[in-house]
Protein backbone atom coordinates (compact mmCIF):
# COMPACT_ATOMS: atom_id res chain seq x y z
CA UNK A 1 0.00 0.00 0.00
CA UNK A 2 2.70 2.50 0.99
CA UNK A 3 4.74 2.21 -2.21
CA UNK A 4 1.97 3.36 -4.59
CA UNK A 5 0.65 5.79 -1.98
CA UNK A 6 3.93 7.60 -1.29
CA UNK A 7 4.92 7.35 -4.96
CA UNK A 8 1.89 9.51 -5.67
CA UNK A 9 2.01 11.78 -2.60
CA UNK A 10 5.76 12.47 -2.86
CA UNK A 11 5.97 12.33 -6.67
CA UNK A 12 8.53 9.51 -6.89
CA UNK A 13 9.95 7.33 -9.65
CA UNK A 14 9.71 3.53 -9.37
CA UNK A 15 13.32 3.38 -8.18
CA UNK A 16 12.77 6.09 -5.57
CA UNK A 17 9.61 4.40 -4.29
CA UNK A 18 11.55 1.14 -3.89
CA UNK A 19 13.58 2.84 -1.14
CA UNK A 20 10.54 2.24 1.09
CA UNK A 21 11.42 -1.45 1.07
CA UNK A 22 15.12 -0.61 1.33
CA UNK A 23 14.57 1.39 4.54
CA UNK A 24 12.54 -1.43 6.05
CA UNK A 25 14.85 -4.28 5.21
CA UNK A 26 18.09 -2.46 5.95
CA UNK A 27 16.78 -2.30 9.50
CA UNK A 28 16.60 -6.09 9.57
CA UNK A 29 20.22 -6.26 8.45
CA UNK A 30 21.60 -3.65 10.85
CA UNK A 31 19.48 -4.41 13.93
CA UNK A 32 19.35 -8.22 13.92
CA UNK A 33 22.69 -8.76 15.70
CA UNK A 34 22.03 -6.07 18.36
CA UNK A 35 18.59 -7.66 18.86
CA UNK A 36 20.22 -11.06 19.32
CA UNK A 37 22.68 -9.61 21.82
CA UNK A 38 19.81 -7.94 23.70
CA UNK A 39 17.89 -11.24 23.81
CA UNK A 40 21.01 -13.09 24.97
CA UNK A 41 21.54 -10.63 27.81
CA UNK A 42 17.98 -9.79 28.91
CA UNK A 43 15.86 -12.72 27.74
CA UNK A 44 12.89 -13.23 25.47
CA UNK A 45 10.25 -11.16 27.28
CA UNK A 46 12.25 -7.94 27.45
CA UNK A 47 13.29 -8.42 23.83
CA UNK A 48 9.64 -8.61 22.76
CA UNK A 49 8.71 -5.55 24.84
CA UNK A 50 11.58 -3.46 23.46
CA UNK A 51 10.66 -4.46 19.91
CA UNK A 52 7.05 -3.41 20.44
CA UNK A 53 8.18 -0.10 21.93
CA UNK A 54 10.32 0.70 18.88
CA UNK A 55 7.46 -0.27 16.61
CA UNK A 56 5.08 2.08 18.42
CA UNK A 57 7.51 5.01 18.25
CA UNK A 58 8.00 4.50 14.52
CA UNK A 59 4.27 4.51 13.80
CA UNK A 60 3.83 7.75 15.76
CA UNK A 61 6.50 9.39 13.59
CA UNK A 62 4.22 8.95 10.58
CA UNK A 63 2.17 11.90 11.82
CA UNK A 64 4.91 14.57 11.53
CA UNK A 65 6.21 12.89 8.36
CA UNK A 66 2.81 13.29 6.70
CA UNK A 67 2.45 16.88 7.91
CA UNK A 68 5.85 17.86 6.49
CA UNK A 69 5.41 15.80 3.29
CA UNK A 70 9.04 14.79 3.73
CA UNK A 71 9.93 11.47 2.07
CA UNK A 72 13.13 11.11 4.10
CA UNK A 73 11.09 11.48 7.30
CA UNK A 74 8.79 8.67 6.14
CA UNK A 75 11.84 6.48 5.49
CA UNK A 76 13.18 7.19 8.99
CA UNK A 77 9.83 6.27 10.54
CA UNK A 78 9.75 3.05 8.53
CA UNK A 79 13.31 2.21 9.57
CA UNK A 80 12.33 2.53 13.26
CA UNK A 81 9.18 0.45 12.75
CA UNK A 82 11.25 -2.22 11.01
CA UNK A 83 13.82 -2.11 13.82
CA UNK A 84 11.04 -3.02 16.23
CA UNK A 85 9.88 -5.78 13.90
CA UNK A 86 13.47 -7.07 13.74
CA UNK A 87 13.52 -7.48 17.51
CA UNK A 88 10.21 -9.35 17.34
CA UNK A 89 11.41 -11.66 14.55
CA UNK A 90 14.77 -12.32 16.21
CA UNK A 91 13.22 -13.06 19.60
CA UNK A 92 9.85 -14.66 18.86
CA UNK A 93 10.88 -17.15 16.17
CA UNK A 94 13.51 -19.06 18.18
CA UNK A 95 11.29 -18.73 21.27
CA UNK A 96 8.51 -20.61 19.47
CA UNK A 97 10.87 -23.36 18.33
CA UNK A 98 12.13 -23.79 21.91
CA UNK A 99 8.65 -24.23 23.41
CA UNK A 100 8.16 -27.86 22.43
CA UNK A 101 9.56 -30.86 20.58
CA UNK A 102 12.30 -29.95 18.08
CA UNK A 103 10.83 -32.41 15.57
CA UNK A 104 7.67 -30.30 15.24
CA UNK A 105 9.41 -26.91 15.39
CA UNK A 106 8.70 -26.13 11.72
CA UNK A 107 5.00 -26.92 12.22
CA UNK A 108 4.76 -24.69 15.32
CA UNK A 109 6.53 -21.82 13.63
CA UNK A 110 4.33 -22.13 10.54
CA UNK A 111 1.22 -22.15 12.72
CA UNK A 112 2.35 -19.10 14.70
CA UNK A 113 3.25 -17.26 11.50
CA UNK A 114 -0.21 -18.07 10.15
CA UNK A 115 -1.49 -15.16 12.20
CA UNK A 116 0.94 -12.94 10.32
CA UNK A 117 -0.96 -14.18 7.29
CA UNK A 118 -4.22 -13.00 8.86
CA UNK A 119 -2.72 -9.51 9.14
CA UNK A 120 -1.38 -9.70 5.60
CA UNK A 121 -4.92 -10.48 4.44
CA UNK A 122 -6.65 -7.70 6.40
CA UNK A 123 -4.08 -4.90 5.94
CA UNK A 124 -4.31 -4.40 2.14
CA UNK A 125 -8.12 -4.36 2.27
CA UNK A 126 -8.42 -1.88 5.13
CA UNK A 127 -5.31 0.08 4.14
CA UNK A 128 -6.42 0.25 0.52
CA UNK A 129 -9.76 1.73 1.52
CA UNK A 130 -8.45 4.17 4.13
CA UNK A 131 -5.04 5.21 2.79
CA UNK A 132 -5.50 5.06 -0.98
CA UNK A 133 -7.77 7.86 -2.16
CA UNK A 134 -8.49 6.35 -5.55
CA UNK A 135 -7.81 9.77 -7.13
CA UNK A 136 -5.29 9.42 -9.94
CA UNK A 137 -4.12 12.16 -12.30
CA UNK A 138 -2.12 11.91 -15.49
CA UNK A 139 1.27 13.70 -15.73
CA UNK A 140 -0.29 16.42 -17.89
CA UNK A 141 -3.06 17.00 -15.35
CA UNK A 142 -0.49 17.28 -12.55
CA UNK A 143 1.38 19.92 -14.56
CA UNK A 144 -1.85 21.88 -14.95
CA UNK A 145 -2.47 21.67 -11.20
CA UNK A 146 1.07 22.89 -10.54
CA UNK A 147 0.51 25.86 -12.84
CA UNK A 148 -2.77 26.62 -11.08
CA UNK A 149 -1.12 26.42 -7.64
CA UNK A 150 -3.29 23.51 -6.42
CA UNK A 151 -0.77 20.67 -6.69
CA UNK A 152 0.71 21.08 -3.20
CA UNK A 153 -2.74 21.02 -1.58
CA UNK A 154 -3.57 17.80 -3.43
CA UNK A 155 -0.28 16.14 -2.41
CA UNK A 156 -0.74 17.22 1.22
CA UNK A 157 -4.23 15.71 1.32
CA UNK A 158 -2.87 12.46 -0.13
CA UNK A 159 -0.09 12.23 2.47
CA UNK A 160 -2.48 12.99 5.35
CA UNK A 161 -4.48 9.79 4.84
CA UNK A 162 -1.87 7.78 6.79
CA UNK A 163 -2.30 9.76 10.01
CA UNK A 164 -5.38 8.13 11.56
CA UNK A 165 -4.54 4.47 10.77
CA UNK A 166 -0.97 4.81 12.02
CA UNK A 167 -2.13 6.55 15.19
CA UNK A 168 -4.46 3.61 15.86
CA UNK A 169 -1.65 1.12 15.20
CA UNK A 170 0.60 2.99 17.65
CA UNK A 171 -2.07 2.87 20.35
CA UNK A 172 -2.59 -0.88 19.91
CA UNK A 173 1.14 -1.62 19.93
CA UNK A 174 1.78 0.43 23.06
CA UNK A 175 -1.14 -1.36 24.74
CA UNK A 176 0.60 -4.66 23.93
CA UNK A 177 3.76 -3.36 25.64
CA UNK A 178 1.72 -2.80 28.80
CA UNK A 179 0.17 -6.28 28.57
CA UNK A 180 3.56 -7.97 28.19
CA UNK A 181 4.85 -5.96 31.14
CA UNK A 182 2.25 -7.50 33.48
CA UNK A 183 2.35 -11.00 31.95
CA UNK A 184 4.73 -13.75 33.09
CA UNK A 185 6.37 -15.71 30.27
CA UNK A 186 8.50 -18.88 30.47
CA UNK A 187 12.03 -18.06 29.34
CA UNK A 188 13.03 -21.57 28.32
CA UNK A 189 16.52 -23.01 28.53
CA UNK A 190 19.69 -20.97 28.08
CA UNK A 191 17.84 -17.64 28.24
CA UNK A 192 18.75 -14.31 29.75
CA UNK A 193 21.13 -15.49 32.43
CA UNK A 194 23.45 -17.32 30.04
CA UNK A 195 25.75 -14.88 28.29
CA UNK A 196 28.77 -17.16 27.84
CA UNK A 197 28.00 -17.81 24.18
CA UNK A 198 29.39 -14.83 22.29
CA UNK A 199 28.27 -13.62 18.89
CA UNK A 200 30.53 -14.59 16.02
CA UNK A 201 30.47 -15.80 12.46
CA UNK A 202 31.54 -19.25 13.69
CA UNK A 203 27.90 -20.35 13.68
CA UNK A 204 28.10 -20.24 9.88
CA UNK A 205 30.45 -23.24 10.00
CA UNK A 206 27.24 -25.25 10.16
CA UNK A 207 26.31 -25.91 6.56
CA UNK A 208 22.55 -25.76 7.07
CA UNK A 209 22.80 -22.40 8.87
CA UNK A 210 24.90 -20.85 6.10
CA UNK A 211 22.51 -22.00 3.39
CA UNK A 212 19.47 -20.93 5.42
CA UNK A 213 20.89 -17.40 5.52
CA UNK A 214 21.35 -17.46 1.73
CA UNK A 215 17.90 -18.96 1.08
CA UNK A 216 16.16 -16.48 3.37
CA UNK A 217 17.97 -13.61 1.64
CA UNK A 218 16.52 -14.67 -1.71
CA UNK A 219 13.10 -15.65 -0.35
CA UNK A 220 12.42 -12.34 1.38
CA UNK A 221 13.63 -10.51 -1.71
CA UNK A 222 11.09 -12.47 -3.75
CA UNK A 223 8.27 -11.92 -1.27
CA UNK A 224 8.79 -8.17 -1.14
CA UNK A 225 9.10 -7.87 -4.91
CA UNK A 226 5.91 -9.82 -5.57
CA UNK A 227 3.76 -7.81 -3.16
CA UNK A 228 5.25 -4.33 -3.25
CA UNK A 229 4.78 -3.75 -6.96
CA UNK A 230 1.51 -5.65 -7.45
CA UNK A 231 -0.59 -2.48 -7.75
CA UNK A 232 1.88 -1.04 -10.28
CA UNK A 233 1.96 -4.43 -12.07
CA UNK A 234 -1.85 -4.57 -12.33
CA UNK A 235 -2.00 -1.00 -13.60
CA UNK A 236 0.64 -1.71 -16.25
CA UNK A 237 -0.71 -5.08 -17.41
CA UNK A 238 -4.47 -4.37 -17.50
CA UNK A 239 -4.97 -0.76 -16.34
CA UNK A 240 -6.56 -1.88 -13.07
CA UNK A 241 -7.44 1.02 -10.69
CA UNK A 242 -5.28 1.16 -7.54
CA UNK A 243 -8.16 0.56 -5.10
CA UNK A 244 -9.36 -2.47 -7.04
CA UNK A 245 -5.81 -3.86 -7.19
CA UNK A 246 -5.33 -3.33 -3.44
CA UNK A 247 -8.63 -5.06 -2.72
CA UNK A 248 -7.82 -8.04 -4.95
CA UNK A 249 -4.38 -8.39 -3.37
CA UNK A 250 -5.90 -8.38 0.10
CA UNK A 251 -9.05 -10.40 -0.57
CA UNK A 252 -7.52 -13.06 -2.83
CA UNK A 253 -3.71 -13.12 -2.69
CA UNK A 254 -3.38 -12.58 1.05
CA UNK A 255 -6.24 -14.94 1.81
CA UNK A 256 -4.20 -17.48 -0.12
CA UNK A 257 -1.14 -16.56 1.93
CA UNK A 258 -3.08 -17.00 5.18
CA UNK A 259 -4.72 -20.26 4.11
CA UNK A 260 -1.37 -21.50 2.82
CA UNK A 261 0.17 -21.09 6.27
CA UNK A 262 -2.58 -23.11 7.97
CA UNK A 263 -2.74 -25.81 5.30
CA UNK A 264 1.05 -25.96 5.14
CA UNK A 265 1.15 -26.68 8.87
CA UNK A 266 -1.31 -29.54 8.28
CA UNK A 267 0.56 -30.93 5.25
CA UNK A 268 3.77 -31.11 7.28
CA UNK A 269 2.22 -33.91 9.32
CA UNK A 270 2.54 -36.07 6.20
CA UNK A 271 5.20 -34.37 4.07
CA UNK A 272 8.68 -33.41 5.26
CA UNK A 273 9.00 -29.60 5.55
CA UNK A 274 11.95 -29.45 3.16
CA UNK A 275 10.08 -31.42 0.48
CA UNK A 276 7.01 -29.20 0.75
CA UNK A 277 9.28 -26.15 0.58
CA UNK A 278 10.91 -27.42 -2.61
CA UNK A 279 7.58 -28.26 -4.25
CA UNK A 280 6.15 -24.81 -3.49
CA UNK A 281 9.30 -23.09 -4.80
CA UNK A 282 9.07 -24.93 -8.14
CA UNK A 283 5.37 -24.04 -8.48
CA UNK A 284 6.18 -20.37 -7.89
CA UNK A 285 8.91 -20.44 -10.53
CA UNK A 286 6.29 -21.61 -13.02
CA UNK A 287 3.66 -19.05 -11.89
CA UNK A 288 6.11 -16.16 -12.14
CA UNK A 289 7.22 -17.25 -15.61
CA UNK A 290 3.58 -16.99 -16.70
CA UNK A 291 3.04 -13.66 -14.90
CA UNK A 292 6.17 -12.16 -16.47
CA UNK A 293 5.42 -13.07 -20.06
CA UNK A 294 1.62 -13.44 -20.30
CA UNK A 295 -0.81 -10.59 -21.00
CA UNK A 296 -3.87 -9.06 -19.35
CA UNK A 297 -5.85 -10.78 -16.62
CA UNK A 298 -3.94 -14.08 -16.99
CA UNK A 299 -0.74 -12.37 -15.83
CA UNK A 300 -2.47 -10.61 -12.92
CA UNK A 301 -4.37 -13.61 -11.58
CA UNK A 302 -1.36 -15.90 -11.97
CA UNK A 303 0.63 -13.49 -9.82
CA UNK A 304 -2.19 -13.48 -7.27
CA UNK A 305 -1.65 -17.23 -6.88
CA UNK A 306 2.00 -16.87 -5.84
CA UNK A 307 1.45 -15.93 -2.14
CA UNK A 308 -0.26 -19.26 -1.36
CA UNK A 309 2.95 -21.06 -2.23
CA UNK A 310 5.16 -18.43 -0.55
CA UNK A 311 3.28 -18.91 2.71
CA UNK A 312 5.39 -21.60 4.35
CA UNK A 313 8.76 -20.43 3.11
CA UNK A 314 9.95 -17.95 5.73
CA UNK A 315 9.11 -20.03 8.83
CA UNK A 316 10.23 -23.29 7.22
CA UNK A 317 13.61 -21.93 6.13
CA UNK A 318 14.00 -20.41 9.60
CA UNK A 319 13.14 -23.62 11.47
CA UNK A 320 15.37 -25.78 9.26
CA UNK A 321 18.21 -23.28 9.65
CA UNK A 322 18.32 -23.39 13.46
CA UNK A 323 17.75 -27.13 13.78
CA UNK A 324 19.88 -28.90 16.38
CA UNK A 325 21.98 -25.88 17.38
CA UNK A 326 21.40 -25.75 21.15
CA UNK A 327 23.10 -22.69 22.65
CA UNK A 328 23.90 -21.35 19.19
CA UNK A 329 20.20 -21.07 18.29
CA UNK A 330 19.95 -17.37 19.21
CA UNK A 331 23.08 -16.48 17.26
CA UNK A 332 21.91 -18.37 14.17
CA UNK A 333 18.52 -16.70 14.52
CA UNK A 334 20.15 -13.27 14.34
CA UNK A 335 22.04 -14.15 11.15
CA UNK A 336 18.93 -15.55 9.47
CA UNK A 337 16.98 -12.40 10.37
CA UNK A 338 19.86 -10.29 9.01
CA UNK A 339 19.44 -12.01 5.68
CA UNK A 340 16.03 -10.37 5.36
CA UNK A 341 18.05 -7.50 3.88
CA UNK A 342 17.28 -9.19 0.56
CA UNK A 343 14.00 -7.32 0.79
CA UNK A 344 15.94 -4.07 0.60
CA UNK A 345 17.95 -4.94 -2.50
CA UNK A 346 15.78 -6.85 -4.95
CA UNK A 347 12.95 -4.27 -5.17
CA UNK A 348 15.57 -1.74 -6.28
CA UNK A 349 16.49 -4.09 -9.11
CA UNK A 350 12.85 -4.25 -10.20
CA UNK A 351 12.61 -0.46 -9.99
CA UNK A 352 15.73 -0.07 -12.12
CA UNK A 353 14.42 -2.52 -14.73
CA UNK A 354 11.10 -0.68 -14.86
CA UNK A 355 12.67 2.77 -15.18
CA UNK A 356 15.16 1.52 -17.79
CA UNK A 357 12.42 -0.02 -19.95
CA UNK A 358 10.01 2.91 -19.94
CA UNK A 359 7.91 1.67 -17.03
CA UNK A 360 7.72 -2.04 -17.92
CA UNK A 361 7.26 -3.23 -14.34
CA UNK A 362 6.11 -6.65 -15.63
CA UNK A 363 9.55 -7.52 -16.99
CA UNK A 364 11.01 -6.82 -13.55
CA UNK A 365 9.17 -9.84 -12.16
CA UNK A 366 11.91 -12.03 -13.59
CA UNK A 367 13.76 -11.04 -10.38
CA UNK A 368 11.56 -12.97 -7.89
CA UNK A 369 11.50 -15.90 -10.32
CA UNK A 370 15.29 -16.21 -10.00
CA UNK A 371 15.00 -15.85 -6.22
CA UNK A 372 12.70 -18.87 -5.99
CA UNK A 373 15.29 -20.93 -7.86
CA UNK A 374 17.62 -20.31 -4.90
CA UNK A 375 14.90 -21.42 -2.47
CA UNK A 376 14.35 -24.62 -4.46
CA UNK A 377 18.08 -25.40 -4.32
CA UNK A 378 18.06 -24.91 -0.54
CA UNK A 379 15.15 -27.31 -0.18
CA UNK A 380 16.94 -29.86 -2.35
CA UNK A 381 20.41 -29.79 -0.78
CA UNK A 382 21.17 -26.81 1.44
CA UNK A 383 18.89 -27.72 4.37
CA UNK A 384 20.76 -30.93 5.15
CA UNK A 385 22.26 -31.01 8.65
CA UNK A 386 25.73 -32.50 8.81
CA UNK A 387 27.16 -33.98 12.01
CA UNK A 388 27.10 -30.97 14.34
CA UNK A 389 29.77 -32.46 16.57
CA UNK A 390 32.32 -32.67 13.75
CA UNK A 391 31.66 -29.35 12.00
KAJOZI-V158095 format. One record per helix or strand of 2 or more residues. SS is the DSSP state (H for helix, E for strand). FROM is the first residue (numbers start at 1). LEN is the number of residues. Records with the same first field share a line. If there is no record, write none. Layout:
# KAJOZI-V158095
SS->FROM-LEN + FROM-LEN
This chain:
# KAJOZI-V158095
H->2-8 + 14-4 + 19-24 + 44-25 + 71-28 + 102-29 + 139-10 + 151-9 + 162-20 + 201-5 + 207-22 + 230-9 + 242-26 + 273-21 + 296-9 + 306-5 + 313-9 + 326-31 + 363-20
